[in-house]
Amino acid sequence: MSSGTLYDKVWDRHKVADLPDGRDQLFIGLHLMHEVTSPQAFGMLRERDIDVAFPERTLATTDHIIPTDPAERDRPFEDEQAETMLQALESNVEEAGIDFYGLESGKQGIAHVVGPELGATQPGQTIVCGDSHTSTHGAFGAVAMGIGTSQIRDVLATGCIAAEKMDVRRVEVTGELSDGVAPKDVILHIIGQLGVDGGVGHVYEYGGEAIEAMDMEGRLSVCNMSIEGGARAGYVNPDQTTYDYLEGRQYAPEGDEWNRLVADWETISSDPDAEYDDVVTVDADGLDPMVTWGINPGQVTGITEPIPSPDDFDGKDRKNAEDAVEHMEITPGETMEGYEVDVAFLGTCTNGRVSDFRRAAEILEGNTVDEGVRALAVPGSETVRTRCEEEGIDQIFKDAGFQWRQAGCSMCLAMNGDSLEGDEVCASSSNRNFIGRQGSKEGRTVLMSPAMVAAAAVEGEIADVRSFGGAN
């Protein structure tokens, strides 16, 4: 078993008791909440006449079902189910005294964007949310996990969950990213190398010079997709980059308390002689921009590399490859460059932050979206949208032919009206390319970095962003 890692230290700090079934009772430092997975949990509390134990440790926003088209944001929503979900959340948080960042707050957005930008996500915390991409918050040196509705109930009622401790795999990313290669490419490459099931039973500790050189938003993108690699969580040890990002934010302490916390955060990083259950080295030198060719995030290749043949795989991987080739209508041996797209989608908890829009704007400035492409730009939060508009980034997108939307999960999972139609192909900055994920069972999704999405929108086909001069 691992020892001396950040994961071990944070787990031990929050462990309350050994449970009879072999799991641990784990105290939760921060609970993030949205409208889809929480109503049932509150209902369970009411059935038992139980109050929320630590409302100050929960932060709520609304993201999954929220329309991103400004013309559709008026209440009540046209979608009755979406309106019902939001009304339930609004009622529940008001009754419980939970901080809520709703549509009128100016700070509404995807939970995994809002938490960090408010400074609520901090090193050394245990963090949970009823959403698998809670792993995002591990970028700050936190142990962050997605949970189900019954565990949301448990957190609300007791501040704790029952959890099984995982093994720790150190993913050492060496080298330096080339122009045009983004953090999204790094995590896609890692998943391609280790597999979508490679992290089962593990958390991933990301380190090495390539990770250390990333800004916080890049680290957030990497940790976000840990779950796509099968890992329970992913994290980066906190450093000065972490502290510089957090200092001065709404939920970050000030003065002596800030200094005390930073000193404490320094102690939770993995020890130099920490023991890991596994160590994997990934070389980022010479890495191409990555694109998926199939129907899971592990079916990925460099933009200049050929699509593999199903014959290159065994067992279920071979069957998965056969299904992917058929669904995507691709030819093994060719590259994904030149694959025609109908939709370009930029946003999500993976790549919906200001730096993502800046990178894409570098590609779009002076260019126009291909006439055959429907292009959506959806900021991850209203704070991101405001920042982009202050910098004039929104105008670059609009001038190029993108629809400039308001914050929400949007076409990532198509719960709010933003959806693929028929067999459309989407160049997407999201995290999942499963069949039907973006709203159409015939639709096809190709995952890539924000700059690559912008390049595809302009060309009307998947293109190598480096032909535009690159954009990190």
Secondary structure as UniProt FT lines:
FT   HELIX           6..14
FT   STRAND          15..18
FT   TURN            20..21
FT   STRAND          24..27
FT   STRAND          30..33
FT   TURN            35..37
FT   HELIX           39..48
FT   HELIX           55..57
FT   STRAND          58..61
FT   HELIX           70..72
FT   HELIX           80..96
FT   STRAND          99..101
FT   TURN            103..104
FT   HELIX           111..117
FT   TURN            118..119
FT   TURN            123..124
FT   STRAND          126..129
FT   HELIX           132..140
FT   STRAND          143..146
FT   HELIX           149..158
FT   STRAND          160..163
FT   STRAND          167..174
FT   TURN            179..180
FT   HELIX           183..194
FT   TURN            196..201
FT   STRAND          202..207
FT   HELIX           209..212
FT   HELIX           216..224
FT   TURN            225..226
FT   HELIX           227..229
FT   STRAND          233..236
FT   HELIX           240..246
FT   TURN            247..248
FT   TURN            250..251
FT   HELIX           255..268
FT   TURN            272..273
FT   STRAND          278..283
FT   TURN            285..286
FT   STRAND          290..292
FT   TURN            297..298
FT   STRAND          300..302
FT   TURN            303..304
FT   HELIX           310..312
FT   HELIX           315..328
FT   TURN            332..333
FT   TURN            337..338
FT   STRAND          343..346
FT   HELIX           348..351
FT   HELIX           354..364
FT   TURN            365..366
FT   TURN            371..372
FT   STRAND          374..377
FT   HELIX           382..391
FT   HELIX           393..400
FT   STRAND          403..404
FT   HELIX           410..412
FT   TURN            413..414
FT   TURN            422..423
FT   STRAND          425..428
FT   TURN            435..438
FT   TURN            441..442
FT   STRAND          444..447
FT   HELIX           450..459
FT   HELIX           465..468
//
